[in-house]
């Protein structure tokens, strides 16, 4: 788990620093909400939303067999419990187009299904700006126009014994299938970073460069 722990620690330190919190997590000089909003860079004033697999104190499960999630033509047996659950819900929602799920319903359904499967992780929804949790959930809003682009990252921590994972690469392939089949993303507009020796390596610099590129290429 060495590489994974180092990456998590570095990311946490950077996040805490940007929020004005000491590295030990204390909030001695933490910004107020108004101070944060005033100092927030333009990039963070966009609609940036994140569904994370668990609470900060938890870890997300790596599942050896995703058959229980009933994904259409999964990339392999292994996968992440969070990603597989989300895809199961989204595919089911596509079959009933007259009944749109809200942000709140998607997250609560994920939590319920994971709990029923004896997974203790609790998915979280975060947003850089306030959102209506009862609004329709969609990875691509109905009002979106222009080219659809994606950056997809899968890190199995290959060679990091005993912390090597099995399902992260498959998660990328399964999510890629969903956004191409359902949302019409084109292959040439999907940038993949994985530690599989075939795709671009998911190093810190490569990940940042990929995000910057997709932002630069995006249309207002």
N, C-alpha and C positions, 0 to 999 in steps of 0.2 A: 503493500500500500504506500510505499515511500513517495513515488511520483504523484500519486493521487492526492496524498496529504499535503505535499508541497504546493501543488496547484491550487487546492482549496484554500490553504493558508494565505497564499499570495493574493488570490482573488478577494478574500475576506478583508485583508489588510487594506487593499486598494479601495474597496467599497466603504469601509469604515472611515478611512482618511477623507474620502470625498464628501462624506456626511458630517465631518467634523467630530468624529468619535475617536477616542484613543484606541490604540491597537489592542488593548486588553478588553475592549468592549464597554468601558465606562463612558458616560455621556457628560463629562465635565464641561466640555465646550460645544455641545451638540447644537446645531443650528435650529432655530425655530422654523415652523412651517413657512411663514412669510419670508424669512431670510433665504430659505432654500429655494422658494419659487422665484425670488428676485435674482438669485445668482445662477439659476439653472441655465445651462447653455441652450442655444436654439435647437441643437440636435435632440435634446431631451424634452423639447416641447412638442415633439411629434407624437403620434399615437403608437407608443411602444408598449406592448402587452406581453406578459410571460405567464405560462402555466408551468410551474415547477413540480417535480415529482413528489416532493415531501416537504416537511417543515425543516428549518435550518438544522435542528438538532437530530434529524433523522437521516437515513440513507434510503435510496430507491432500490427496489428489488430487481435483481437480474434473474429472469425466469428461464429455466432450461427447456421448457416446452410451452409454446404459446397456443397450443391447440384449443385450450379452453376459451380463448378470446375470439375464436371463429373469424379470423381475418381471411379475406379472399386471397388465395395464393401467396401465403407468407414467404419471405425470403429465406427463412431457415427455421429450425426448431426454437432456438433461443431468442429472447427479446426482453425488453424492459416492461415491467408490469404497468407503469404509467402510460407509456406510449401505446402499448397494445390495448389498454382499456380505453384510452381516448379514441383510437381508431375504431374500435368496436362500436362506440357510441356514435361517432360521426357517420360511419357506414350505415348504421341502423337508421339514423336520422334522414339520410338521403333516400331511403326507401319509403319514407312518409313525408313527402315534400310539403304537404298541407299543414303539417304540425312542426313549426320551427322551434328548436330548443334555444333557451336564453343562456347567457353566460353563467348565471347562477345554477341553472338546471344541468348544464354540462359538468361543472365542477362538482356539484352535489352528487350527481349520478356516478361520476368517477370515484368519489369517496365511498359511496355505497357499494359499488361493485368490488372495489379493492378490499373493503372490510369483509364482504361476503366471501371473498377468496382467501381470507385469513392473512391479508397483507396489512401491516400496521401503519404504513406510510399514509400521509394525509396531503394530497395535492393542494397547491396554493395558486391563487390567481393574483398577479400584480400588474399595476398599470402606472405609467408615468403621469397620466392625467386622469381625472375623474371619469368614470364610465357608468352607464346605466346597466346595472347587473341584470335587469329584466329585458334588455334589448336582445335582439336576435344574435346568436353566436354564429360566426362564420370566419374561417381563416382568410377569406377574401370577401370584403364587403361588396354588396350589390352595386354600390356606386363607383367601385374601382374601375379605372380605365387604364389603357396603356399596357406596356409589357409587364408580365408577372415574373418576378425574380425571386430566387430563394438561395439561402446559404444553409447547407445541411452538414452537421458535424457529428461524427461518431467516433468515440474514443474507447477502445477496449483495454487500454493500458497494456498492450501486448508486451510480454516479457517481464512484467512487474509481478513476480510471484510473492505472496499468494493472492495479490489483488487484481489479477487479470480477469476481465469480464468477458462474457460471451455474446451478449445480445445487442450491443450498441451499434455495430455495423448493420445488423439486420433491421434495427429500428429505422435507420436512415433509408434503407431500401424500401421498407414498408411505407414509411411516410412519403417518400418520393412517389411511389405508386399511387398513393391517395391524391396527392396534389396534381399529378399529371392526368390521372383518369377522371377525377371529379372536378378539379378547378382549372384544367387546361394549361398547366405550366408546360413550357417547351424544354426539352432536354438541354439545349444550349444555354438556357437561362438559369440553370440550377448548378450551383458551385458546391462540390462535395469535398470535404476534408475528412480523411479517416486514416488511422494508423494501421493500414492493411498492406502497405508497400506498393499499392497500385495507384491510389488517389493522392492528391496533395496532402502532405503531412499536417496534422492539426496542431502545429506549434502556436505559441502565443502570438508571434508576429504574423504568421499566416492567417490566423483567425481574425485579428484586428484588420489586416489588409483586406480580407474578404468582406468584412462588414463595411469598411470604408468604400470599397468598390461598389457594393450593391446600393449604398446610399448615393454615391456620386452618379450612378447610372439611372437612378430613379427619377421620375418626373413629378413635379409638384402637382 
